[in-house]
């Protein structure tokens, strides 16, 4: 027996490239719209080299009794896609679900590309400037202080200015590092934090809070509308939402709604107590007593909410680059002044 036990590390499989996922969904939606059944549609996708291995693997899992959302999850599709496919098996409209997956995932990829384009040049400038700032702080500015001291001038103002620049710069760098560490910590420990604590945390982050509210409202309206369309009663719809684990906030809210309905409270009244559900949804449930009208209103509300969500994301991205450039510009100007200002003072004394 060895002195040290063998350590087994589970390395997660990398997800499929987003372009491959998008291409696969587009082809699958197109084939399903032509009237093919799912297994037959997957067989036609084996004709394409880019989708052959994925289609074969999904077909293999489905033939072994795995559900469609689990099959896509095993092939390492994005959780956004698998969450929609979970509900597709409940209300049976696979073509519509695949089409929605494609549209939403395509928008997400566009936003990620936009974010990459917005942040690329500021990050490059930040790296270059960080190297320059390190050089200036450790060589140029100390030499200026020595010149001041040798010329019998008071270096206190220059010293204070240098400290202010350093503090401002390192605060900005520390903030970016803190955001990165929080992101890594959240990815690792999110599943261990109870949903009520997560919601309290989201509630104190202004911009993220608005995003979570819109996204949760959209998900609730979309999936409740689709499930009600099949003729299910509302309690059965909520039971399905509460049992799924791909959208934990939705599952938590569905459980609370079920408990409230069992106690005799109207659903519109319960919805008003949820911080991350827009009040319009409560008004829609209060207004509609007929299921068909409710389904129609929820579908329209979901479409409006998705449009609003996309607009807010694009608007936030357009603000990101100017803010970053302004902060970087302020630091550059302060460094420039720290170098030139003492020189002008020395010239004035000559």
N, C-alpha and C positions, 0 to 999 in steps of 0.2 A: 504494500500500500504506500503511495507517495506521501511525502511530508505535507504537501499542499493539495487541497481538494481542487478538482478541475472546475474551472469557472466557465459556465456556458452563458454566452451573451446572445440574446435574441436581437438580431439586426433586422429592423423592419424593411420589407421590400419597398423599393422606390415606386412611387405612383407612375402610372403611364403618363407620357408627355401630354400636355393639355391639347396640343394640336391633333394628336392621334385620337384622344377621347372625343374631341369635337367632330373629327372626320367620321368616326365610327357611328356616333349618334345621328349625324346627318344622313349617312347611308341607310342606317336602320329605319329611321323615320320615313325616308323615301320609299323603301321597300314595303314597309307595313302599310303605307297609304295606297299601295297598289293592290292590296287585298291578300297578301301573304300571311300565313300563320307565323308565330314567332320562330319556331324551329326551322321552318322552310325559309323564312327571311334570313336567319343566321347562316343557313347553308348557302344562300346566294352571296353572302358577304365573304365566303371563302374564295370566291372568284377573284377578289381583290387582294393582292399581295400584302397591302398595308393593313388589312383587317382580318386576314385569314387566321392567324394564330389566336387572335382574341375571340373571333367567332367560334372557332373550334373549342376553345377552353370553356366558353360560356355554355355552348351546347352540351358539352360533357357534364358540366355541373347540373344543368337543368334535367338531363336524362337520369341523373343519380338522385333526383328528388329535391335538389336545392332550389329555394325560391329565387325569383329573378333579381331581387335586390341583393341577396346574399351572393349570387353568382357574379354580379357586377363588382361587388365588394371584394370577392376573392381574386378577381382579375385586376384589382387595385384601381378602380375608378374613384373619382372624387366623391366624398361623402354628400356633397350637394346633389349629385346625380342619384346616388343610391337611396337617399331619403325620398325623392320623388317616386322612384320605382317601388319603394315599400308600399306607398299608397296606391300605386297603379294596380297591384295585385288585389287590392280591396275593392276598388270600384270598376276594375276591368277594362278601362279605356287606355290600353297600353300605347296606342298610337299618339293620343293626345299628351300622355305623360312624357313620352320620348321627345315629342316636339317641344314641350315646355322645357324639358331638361336642356335640349339643344339651344333654345333661345336664351335661357337664363345663363347657361354656362358660357355662351358666346359673349354675352354682355359682361360677364365677370372677367373673361380673358381680355376684352377691350379695355376694361378699367385697369387691369394689371399692367397691360402694355402702356397705357397712358401714364400710370404711376411710375413705371420704369423710365419712360422718356422724360418725365418731369424731374425725377430725382437724380438722373444719371449725371448731368453736368454739375449740379451743386455738389454731389459727392466727390467728383473728380477735383473740383476746385477746393473743396474742404481738405482733401488729402494733400494737394500741392501746397496749400496755404499753411497747413499744420507743420509740414517740413520747414517751410520758410519761417514760420513763427518760432519754431524751436531754435533755428539758427540765429534769428534776430535776438531772441530773448537771452541766449547764452553767449553771444559774441558781440553783436553791435551795441546793444543797450548797456552792458557792463563797461564797454570801452568808453561810451559817452559819459557814464558816471565818473570814470577815472579822469576824463578830460575836464569835467566840471570841478572835480576836487583839486586837480592840479592848477586850475585857473583861479582858485580861491573863491569860487562862486558857490552859492547855497544849492546843493543838489536835492533838497527835500521835495520840492515840487515835482521834479523829474522822477524821483523815487516813488512818490505817491501815484503819479500817472502810470508808471510801469506796473505797479501792483494792481491798479484798477484794470488795466488791460489784461493782465494775467488772470485775475479773478473772473472777469467777464468771459474770457475765452475758455477757461477750464470749466466754468459753470455750464457753458453751452455744450462742450465736449462731454462733460459728466452727465448732462441731461440725455444726450443721445445714447450714451452707454447704458444709462439706467433704463431707457425705453427698450433697448435691445435685450437686456437681462430680464426685464419683466416679461417680454414676449417669450423668451426661452422658458422661463419659469412657468408661465401660464400654459404653454404647450405641454409641459411635462406633468403638471399637477392639476390641470383643470378638472379632469374626471374625478378627482378625489374631493373636490370642494362641493358641498351641497348646493343645490340650485337656489334656495332662498338667500344664502350668503353671496352667491354669484350675482343675483339680482340687486342686492344691496350695494355691491361693489360697482356694478354698471351704473347705478343710479347717481353716483357721485362724479361720473366722468361725462361732462356736458355733451360733447360732440358724439362720442360713442353711444351715449344713452339714447340720443335721437335716432341713430342708425339702428340700434337693437329694437327700439319701439316700432319703427317702420317695418323692419324685416319680420319681426314676430307677428305684427298685424297682417302683413301680406301672407305669411305662411298660414296663419289661422283662417283667414278668409278663403284662400285658395283651396285648402284641403277640406274644410268643412263644406264648402260649396260643392266640391267634386263628390264627396261622400253622400251628402244629402240628395244629390241628383240621382243616386241609385235607388232611392226609396227607403234608405235606412232611417230609423228614428234618431233623434238628436242624442239620446243617451248611448246608443250603440256607436254613433260617430265619435262621441267623447271617449268611449271605452277603447276604440281603436287608437285614437290619438294618445291616450294615456299609456297604452302598452308599448308603443314604439319607443326606441331609445336613440334614434338618429337626430331628433330635434328635442333636446331635453327641456327647454323652456316651454315648448308647446305641450309636452307630456305633463309637466308640472301644473300648468294652467288647466289642462283638461281634467286632471284629477281633482283640482279644487272646484271646478265647475260641476263635476259629477257629485261631489260631496254637498255642494250648495243646493243643487237640484233635488237631491235626496231629502234635504231639510225643508224643501218647499219654497226656496227663494227663486225668483224669476232670473233667467240667464242674463237679461239685460242689466239687472241690478248687480249681479256678481261681477260682470265684466268691468263695471266702473271702478272696482277695487283693484284692478290689475294695473300696475304702473307701466307695463310695456305692451299694453293694448290701447290703441287709439279710441277715444270716446265715440267716434263715429260708428264703430262696430256695435257698441251698446245701443246706439240710436237705431241702427239697422234692425237689430233683433227686436227692439221695442216696437218698431213701426210695423213689422211684418208678422202676420199670423198665418199666412199661407206659405207652404214650403216652396212652391214654384217662384213666388215673388222674392222670398228670402234667398234662394239659390241665385237668381238673376242679380239681385242687389249685391250679394257678396262677390260674385264674379266681376261685376263692374268696379266695385271698390278695390278688389285685388289688382285689376289692371291699372287703375289710377294710382294706387300706392306704389306699384312697381315703377311706373313712370316718374313719380315724385322721388323715389329712392335713387334712380339712375341720375336724375338731374342734380340731386344733392351731392352725390359722389363726384360727378364731373365738376361741379362748382367748387367743391373742397379741393380737388386736385389742381384747379386753376389758381387757387390761392396759395398752394403749398410752395411752388417755386419762387414767386415774388417775396414771400416771407423769408424763405431761406436765403435769398440773395441780399435782402435788406440787412439781416443779421450779420452775414459774412461781410457785407460792405461796411457796416459800422465798425467791425473789428479791424478791417484793413485801414480805414481812415484813422482810427485811434492809434494803430501802430505807426502809420505815416507821420501823424502829428507828434508822437513820442520821439521820433527821430529828427524831424525838421524843427520842431519848436525850440529845443535847446540850442540848435545851431543858430537860429535867428536871435536868440537871447545873447549868445556869445558875440555875434556880429554887432549887435547894438552896443555892447560894452567896449568895443574896440574904438 
